[in-house]
Amino acid sequence: MNLLITRHDKIGDFVVTLPLFKAIKEQYPKTKLTALVSKVNYEFAQEIDFIDDVILFDKNDLSKTQKEIKSKKFDASISAYIDISLGKILFKSKIKKRVAPATKIAQLFFNKRVKQKRSKVEKTEWQYNLDLAKKLFPDMKLDFTRPLLDMDVNKEKRVVFHAGFGGSSDGNLTLDDYINLARSIKDSDYEIAFSFGPDDDKSKEYINKNIDFEATIFESKVSLFEFTKYIASSYLFVSTSTGPMHLAGATNTKTLSFFGDSLFASAKRWGTISNKENQNNFTVPKEYSVEVYKKIENRLKELVSE
């Protein structure tokens, strides 16, 4: 089968679709798997060994994207996230079997719809994505080998703090508390590192200015795949629920993660793909208390003492 799997949004959203790719490739190795992804994930997807081909979802030139899809003559497609633009492209590309969740008005462009009611959050996003495969592979086992991404790196005694957008929304610590957390383990045997994405200049500037202990500033100027290797070679990754957290989970790296206090933003929905024992998940309300912070700090100290 010549199969197109689409997920044309952010880093974390794409990562939670990777179990779908891997399970199909492992159980049906003759299936040719092509990923349709956004620009941020394009080069990253090309590096993944269980993806055979990658097409860029060019939101500035949808006709070009459509022509490329049509030229590949896909037998079927599975879309983990849908909108009208995607629906039109796949319909016009004359893909005979088009699988998608039965959600939004865009579902009208798909002829194999799966009722999932994801808003009930009965399982994680990556499990919902995996379920979609059953429409094409009824006998498929919803499982895959772990870690999801095997980076073949040596673990180093390093704790990485990724503050991201600096606590500007629900489910994250303040920048000051990221600094406090890191300071709490400054006398441990672990290297302390702060990592930043391309949009985190303000967070980087603030942390760089206010740390009063030895720490590495790691700027994600490397490729997404190389950044994933850096995370995979670390002992622990500390962050809010964000794309890099999912990269850590995909490599089965220990995580200390912060989630919003709504079901929509919870660990129940957005938990990582790692083994449960490697996940340390905390609910962090927008106006969180000192007690919430202290629980997180205590868990961090326990982890570096193990």
Secondary structure, DSSP 8 states (H G I E B T S, - for coil): -EEEEEE-S-HHHHHTTHHHHHHHHHH-TTSEEEEEE-HHHHHHHHT-TT--EEEE--TT-HHHHHHHHHHT--SEEEESS--HHHHHHHHHTT-SEEEEES-TGGGGG-SEEE---GGG-SS-HHHHHHHGGGGT-TT--S---SSSS-------SEEEEE-TTTS-STT---HHHHHHHHHTTTTSSSEEEEEE-TT-HHHHHHHHHH--S--EEEETTS-HHHHHHHHHTSSEEEEESSHHHHHHHHTT-EEEEEE-SSGGGSHHHH--SS-GGGEEEEE--TT--HHHHHHHHHHHHHHHH-
